[in-house]
Amino acid sequence: MAHETAQPGLWARAQRTSVEQLHIRLESFIVLIVLSAVMAVLSPFFLSLSNFLNILLATSTIGVLAIAATYVIGSGGLDLSLGSVMGLSGVAGAYVAVNLGAPSPVGLAACILAGSAAGYVNGQLITRAFVPAFIVTLGMLGLARGLALVISDGRVIYGLPALMVYVGQGRPLGIPMPVIIFVITAIVAHCVLAYSKFGRHTMALGDSESAARAAGIRVERHRRILYTLSGALAGLAGMLFMARINSGDPTAGLNYELTAITAAIIGGTNLFGGRGSILGTMIGALIMGVLQNGLNLLAVQSYYQQMAIGAVLILAVFIDQYQVRKESRV
Amino acid sequence: MTLLTLSGIRKSFGAVDVLHGVDLAVEKGEVVGLVGDNGAGKSTLMKTITGIYRADAGSIEFDGTDVLPLDPGARRELGIEMIYQDLSLAKQQDVASNIFLGREPTRKLFGLFPGFIDKARMDREAASMIARLGAHLPSINRSVGSFSGGQQQTVAIARALTFNPKLVIMDEPTAALAVREVQGVLDLIRRLKSEGIAVILISHRLNDVLAVTDRIVVLRHGRADANLATARTNMSEVVSRIVGGGDLSAAAMHEQRG
């Protein structure tokens, strides 16, 4: 207790304010700046507007998935099926539009619907059949990927109608459509998580399920909504990706859950629930985006990028746990 | 006027029967002590009142309403609050979030979207509630996990009292407190009684129970085994009813020493 009598240092106070007011780990912000500075020095192309938009474009898919991860992990849950559901959604949308010849809006809606359906099944199994979220979503990871391959017969579905492609490749005012949709989604998700009853209950649920239950929050119903929402967001990510690559690829989103969860954790989401913010997650997603973009510019083989993402995830959790241990009273 | 009437409450968890038909009545503004050995079913019984557990059989009437089909949120709306032994706080959230959890005052965001939290009002009312309890917290915006045990309990108490309850159930509220804080809790119980709020106090500290209650109900083997007016009983009778006869004086001695 000796150190408590002394004024906490500026850094410690800034850290605490940042965590308590913004739910962001100050470290992640600094990592993003340092990482960007290093990339800028290493590659002359890094600091250009077009590359900046490239980073945002590449981050848009992962960013939407990371929003889903923030909600679910913040609530004390886990969704490992994000990447697979994203793949399934893209294939579903492409199949409906190309093979069934449905109009573009129907094709786009099919992506979100397919994702929501997968998330709904996750939620039902977790809250009504009492199978742990880890197992249910791990199973869904396999199921959704398999279903995507079955629907597409293992082949990429080409030939999307123009309007669907516009959602992925259009550039109103020079800004890529996926970036616009991603930013709007992030703003809405931020407002809901930080300021709405639904968002506050989500974090309280992850903090202490018994407290939430005692307070009268309908815990199971809330979880079902969260997993369905997570699936819907994976569907949105699938839609953006499908439209951007102009095809329904059954292998789309492979291992993306790893990157999305990493982005959420780097951004300050507590792995065990109760804390997290979309603002932080966006910083996390940008770190992942800058990392991938920078490694691409430096022509580093993509195998190494996978290794880098995995290492960053473990490192981020280590730092978070180290901080929590240091700050906790017991 | 009877506020709460339990009759024939049964509850079992799998093969384990915990409550075998409990009858209990609490008057308006009455302080009832609920005592019993470990495993007698005290906490289980209270959780069937708050709705965390659903009773297998029996009826619960509160203020003229059959509350058995209601979920915990609806029962809180009727005025049943409980301060749990583990406090049931969301430790990473701040004071106001905990006090108002599940009942946040809302407003429309940009005057359009409903369901958004009126944080300023929450903070203001939380601060005034803490002040009314005569407590001091380092900051209302800190996560409650960084507070001491007594401070955390203040938050749990504030949560139970903010929405004008008619019945407050306290599960071992003094077990983890320092002597001065124990007096604070006992004073609070007296104050609630004077305001017409009924209290059910679960405690192993029989001195506290004898000091502050009107009536003492002994739960033994899942039944309300004894119903004693506090003014006409004493430590050794209570102890003997808890342990179920046997060596009375030795048990009482043990209790007084502990």
Interface residues (C-beta under 8 A of the other chain):
Chain A: E20 Q21 C191 Y195 S196 K197 F198 R200 H201 M203 A204 D207 S208 S210 A211 A212 R213 A214 A215 G216 I217 R218 N270 G274 R275 E327 S328 R329
Chain B: T50 I52 D71 P72 G73 A74 R75 R76 E77 M82 Y84 D86 S88 L89 A90 K91 Q92 Q93 D94 S97 N98 L101 G102 R103 E104 T106 L109 G115 F116 I117 K119 N141 R142 S143 G145 S146 R159
